[in-house]
Amino acid sequence: MDDRKIAVLIDAENVSGKYIKLIMDEVSNYGTATYKRLYGDFQTASVKAWMKNLQDYAITPVFQYNYTQGKNASDSALIIDAMDILYSGHVNGFCIVTSDSDFTKLVLRLRESGMTVIGMGEQKTPNSLVSACETFKFLDILLKDGNRTEDEPQALARKPEEQEGRKKDRDGNAAVSNIPDIKEMEKEVLSIIDTHAGDDGWVDLSELGDNLPKRVPGFDPRNYNCSKLKQFIELFDSVEVKSARNPHNKILSIIYVRIKQEEKPAPPKQKQRRRKRARESAAAMQ
């Protein structure tokens, strides 16, 4: 993934500048940011606040004056540039940073052209945009988790009241919460294990890691205060985890997961004695 070229296009009128380091760190996990552009009307106070980040992260500002009040001209500028970059053939993927569902059609068009599309925004982002992206990162959750101190307890799932304030989009319309609760996630995990497990019931943890984002758009273990996928899987009492030595690399281990097996009750003492006598008889005949 290190040689992937990613175009990072940021809707500055929709996303706060406080996320800039988090955005660039997340992009680095997928490849190298080649295009880095910031779109907005820099006469607006919230957009002007981005100015201090432009030099530190070598971001190109794209000033777009909003000619008519209530009309966001910078959205159109971002879409036009995205298509120009697509046709240039210089990138392998895009990172679209916004919480605005108006970009859903753009994301779908980029994916139709074979592009990897990483979405980033706040939890208020409508499901349509989250589902359109190959993967989506909720910046407000990741920033909060990144600022967590070691002394703070880690909850298994976010409290409903924490999500309540994020259930409206920027137009005030109700939006469904994008973070499934822990019970919903458990059903998805069990379903994937049941589908992909071998005859012994075990499935490689990486198989879960590949399939969970496909089934649950925007899935990230950090949404549930877990730094790694293994830590997230261990939240469920219905599954068990084991490690095995990697035959190709002694330093690394392979992690397997399966649905927890019910323990069979021990046979009555009478049956145990019968089995013992049967074994002794068979041994005597030999």
Secondary structure by P-SEA (a helix, b strand, c coil): cccbbbbbbbccccccccaaaaaaaaaaacccccbbbbbcccccaaaaaaccccccccccccccccccccccaaaaaaaaaaaaaaaaccccbbbbbcccccaaaaaaaaaaaccbbbbbbcccccaaaaaaccccccaaaaaaaaaccccbbbbccccccccccccccccccccccccccaaaaaaaaaaaaaacccccccccaaaaaaccccccccccccccccccaaaaaaccccbbbbbbcccccccbbbbbbcccccccccccaaaaaaaaaaaaaaaaac
